[in-house]
Amino acid sequence: MTNETNEERRSRDVFAYCLAHWPALGRYVPVEALALARRIAGSDGVCTHADAAAPDFVNSRGFEKFLSDLPVPDGFFWAGIQNRGGSEYVFAMWRVGTRRFWFYDQYVVYMCQSDASHELTATHLAEALGRWDTGTEDVAFSGPWGFRKRPEERMYKEPPS
């Protein structure tokens, strides 16, 4: 018998869904986060430091808050799904030392035609993780705008190559 609540079970199942569709994310999940399934600010997933998980982190401009000088503890990890009614987004963010990673991408739209898909999100996530693995700076990707920089810098979508 488990003491897990329905909310915790739903959040754990949602995160399992994330790992099933975007397995590359699994390489970055701290082991302790897997036991911390929860619903925070209307989003289901796993989070190591719920008290530091600001609702403003989970939206298409959440990188502005997450990459700011807000006190996000080293070892912070939060990832999951945000259901906005007409569409769903996968998000992942963490801090290791002085670096921060932030990812938010729409993978399904219910109300209109869109190119959003699990596969396109997997491509975006692979590129973001590649930048994290090979770089030394923060990484932030927002589905609507592409790769972003720290909020104190002017941010524009990178021109197509």
C-alpha positions as CSV (number, residue, x, y, z in Angstrom):
1,M,0.0,0.0,0.0
2,T,1.3,3.4,-0.9
3,N,0.7,6.8,0.7
4,E,0.8,8.4,-2.8
5,T,-2.1,10.8,-3.4
6,N,-4.0,10.9,-6.7
7,E,-2.4,14.2,-7.5
8,E,1.1,12.7,-6.9
9,R,0.2,9.7,-9.0
10,R,-1.1,11.9,-11.9
11,S,2.1,14.0,-11.8
12,R,4.3,10.9,-11.8
13,D,2.3,9.5,-14.7
14,V,2.6,12.7,-16.6
15,F,6.4,12.7,-16.1
16,A,6.6,9.1,-17.3
17,Y,4.8,10.3,-20.4
18,C,7.5,13.0,-20.9
19,L,10.3,10.4,-20.6
20,A,8.5,8.0,-23.0
21,H,8.2,10.7,-25.7
22,W,11.4,12.6,-25.0
23,P,13.8,10.0,-23.6
24,A,16.8,12.3,-24.0
25,L,15.5,14.3,-21.1
26,G,16.0,11.3,-18.8
27,R,19.8,11.8,-18.8
28,Y,19.4,15.1,-16.9
29,V,16.8,14.1,-14.3
30,P,18.4,13.9,-10.8
31,V,17.5,10.6,-9.1
32,E,15.9,12.5,-6.2
33,A,13.6,14.3,-8.5
34,L,11.9,11.1,-9.6
35,A,10.4,10.7,-6.1
36,L,9.0,14.3,-6.0
37,A,6.1,14.1,-8.4
38,R,3.8,17.0,-7.8
39,R,1.4,19.6,-9.3
40,I,2.8,23.1,-9.1
41,A,1.1,26.2,-10.6
42,G,-1.2,24.0,-12.7
43,S,1.6,21.9,-14.2
44,D,2.2,18.3,-13.5
45,G,5.7,16.8,-13.3
46,V,8.7,16.4,-11.0
47,C,10.5,19.1,-9.0
48,T,13.4,19.0,-6.6
49,H,12.7,22.4,-4.9
50,A,8.9,23.2,-5.0
51,D,9.4,26.3,-2.9
52,A,11.7,27.8,-5.7
53,A,9.4,26.8,-8.6
54,A,7.7,30.1,-9.6
55,P,4.6,29.9,-11.7
56,D,6.2,32.6,-14.0
57,F,8.8,30.0,-15.0
58,V,6.3,28.0,-17.0
59,N,5.1,30.0,-20.0
60,S,6.6,31.0,-23.4
61,R,8.5,33.9,-21.7
62,G,9.4,32.0,-18.5
63,F,13.0,32.2,-19.4
64,E,13.0,35.8,-18.5
65,K,12.3,35.0,-14.9
66,F,14.3,31.8,-14.7
67,L,17.4,33.3,-16.2
68,S,17.2,36.4,-14.1
69,D,19.0,36.8,-10.8
70,L,16.2,35.1,-8.8
71,P,17.5,32.8,-6.2
72,V,17.1,29.4,-7.8
73,P,19.1,26.9,-5.8
74,D,22.0,24.8,-7.3
75,G,20.6,21.4,-8.1
76,F,17.1,22.8,-8.9
77,F,15.2,20.6,-11.4
78,W,11.6,21.0,-12.6
79,A,10.1,19.3,-15.7
80,G,6.6,18.2,-16.8
81,I,3.6,19.1,-18.9
82,Q,1.5,22.3,-18.9
83,N,-2.0,21.8,-20.3
84,R,-3.3,25.2,-21.4
85,G,-6.7,23.9,-22.5
86,G,-6.3,24.2,-26.3
87,S,-2.7,23.0,-26.3
88,E,0.0,21.3,-24.3
89,Y,3.6,22.1,-23.6
90,V,6.5,20.2,-22.3
91,F,8.9,22.1,-20.0
92,A,12.2,21.4,-18.4
93,M,14.5,23.6,-16.4
94,W,17.5,23.2,-14.1
95,R,20.4,24.8,-12.5
96,V,23.9,23.3,-12.2
97,G,26.5,25.5,-10.6
98,T,26.2,28.9,-12.3
99,R,24.5,27.6,-15.5
100,R,20.8,27.3,-16.1
101,F,18.8,25.3,-18.7
102,W,15.2,26.3,-19.6
103,F,13.0,24.6,-22.3
104,Y,9.4,25.2,-23.2
105,D,7.7,23.8,-26.3
106,Q,4.2,23.2,-27.6
107,Y,3.8,19.6,-28.8
108,V,0.1,19.4,-29.5
109,V,-2.7,21.9,-30.4
110,Y,-6.3,21.0,-30.2
111,M,-8.1,24.1,-31.5
112,C,-6.4,24.8,-34.8
113,Q,-4.0,23.4,-37.4
114,S,-0.4,23.6,-36.2
115,D,3.0,22.1,-37.0
116,A,3.4,21.2,-33.3
117,S,4.3,17.6,-32.7
118,H,6.1,15.2,-30.4
119,E,8.8,14.8,-33.1
120,L,9.4,18.5,-33.7
121,T,9.6,19.0,-29.9
122,A,12.1,16.1,-29.8
123,T,14.2,17.9,-32.4
124,H,14.1,21.2,-30.5
125,L,15.0,19.4,-27.2
126,A,17.9,17.6,-28.8
127,E,19.4,20.9,-30.1
128,A,18.9,22.6,-26.7
129,L,20.5,19.6,-24.9
130,G,23.4,19.6,-27.4
131,R,24.0,23.3,-26.7
132,W,23.9,22.5,-22.9
133,D,26.4,19.6,-23.3
134,T,28.9,21.4,-25.5
135,G,28.6,25.0,-24.1
136,T,29.4,26.9,-21.1
137,E,26.5,29.4,-21.0
138,D,22.9,29.2,-20.1
139,V,20.5,27.6,-22.6
140,A,16.9,28.7,-23.1
141,F,14.5,27.6,-25.8
142,S,11.0,28.9,-26.2
143,G,8.9,27.1,-28.9
144,P,7.3,30.4,-30.1
145,W,10.7,32.2,-30.5
146,G,13.5,29.8,-30.6
147,F,16.7,30.2,-28.6
148,R,16.9,33.0,-26.1
149,K,19.5,34.8,-24.1
150,R,19.6,36.3,-20.6
151,P,16.8,38.8,-20.0
152,E,19.1,41.7,-19.6
153,E,20.2,41.3,-23.2
154,R,17.8,42.3,-26.0
155,M,16.2,39.1,-27.4
156,Y,15.2,38.5,-30.9
157,K,14.5,35.3,-32.8
158,E,17.7,34.0,-34.4
159,P,17.5,34.6,-38.2
160,P,17.0,31.5,-40.3
161,S,20.2,30.0,-41.6
